């Protein structure tokens, strides 16, 4: 299998980016960025982002738990109550 120059260049570029991204996790610049991201408003913004998903999930679980019948099941139940076998 022959490798093209583009594949070799892509591999080299990805290795260089991965090396630069993993460098210096505790330097002064990273501490400043971490403090600005995890600052005062972090929890407020996190809650505002997560609450809609929790609300929709809880509502879906509630509706599943009470067992709302599908639309086709209502007509089958009506047929059974009228005395005709299905």
Buried (B, 14 or more C-beta within 10 A) or exposed (E): EEEEEEEEEEEEEEEEEEEEEEEEEEEEEEEEEEEEEEEEEEEEEEEEEEEEEEEEEEEEEEEEEEEEEEEEEEEEEEEEEEEEEE
